[in-house]
């Protein structure tokens, strides 16, 4: 199964690039029909994870994917599942 991963550790303090990277990875998944995207906001304060979830809950983004899964074993990971 093809999977994309986006690690936000490196760009967490640059506001615009987070949204740009999230857009890029979602677009790439749709374009290449990849069924799973793993987003790694890391554990930290939880602010970055909240931001990622807010981004993913925007109506125009939400309609692109099938479901979200928060990793039970690793708080710092979110899986975005696509269905094509």
N, C-alpha and C positions, 0 to 999 in steps of 0.2 A: 504494500500500500504506500502510495506517495504521501509524503508529509512535508510541510514547510515549518520551520521554526524561526521565531523572532525573539531574540534576547534583548530586552530593553535596558539591561544593566548599564550599557555604555552611553546611552543617550537620555537617561532619565531626567537630566536637569535642563534639557533643551526643549521647551514646550512645543514648538512647531514641528520639530523633527519626529516627535512621538506620533502625532497624528499622521504625518506624512508616511512614516514607516508602517503604521497600522493600515493606512489606505493601500500602500504598495503591496503588503503581504496578502491582504484580502483580494485585491485586484488580480494578483498573480495566481492565487488559488482558483479564482473564478475562471481566469483565462486558460489555465492549464488543467482545469477540472481536477484539482487536488482535493481530496476529501477531508483532510485533517490539517489544521494549522495549530501549532503549539506556540502560545505567547507566554514569554517568561518575564513578568514584571519584577520578579524577585520578592523577597519577604518584606524587608524594610518596615516602613510605618503603615503600609497598606494603602497609602494615597495613590501610588502609581497603579495598583491593581484596580482601585475604584475608578480611576481615570480611564483605564482600558475598558472596564465594564460599561462605563458611561458612553464611551465611543461606540462600543459594539451594540448598545441599545438604541442608537439613533435609528429612526425608521428606515432611512435609505440604506443603512448598512445591514440592519437586522433582516431585511428581505433577501439579502444575498446568501445567508447561511441557514443551515437547518436547525442546529442547536448548539448551546454552550455547555461546557462541562468544566467545573472547577475541580482540580485534582485534589482528592481527599487526602492523599499521602503527602502531597507537596503543596503547601499553601501558596507558594510563589509561581504557580503554573495555571494557565487557562487553556483549555482545548476548544477550538472552534470547529464544529463538524459541518461539512457541506454535503449536499446530496445533488447529484447531477443525473 
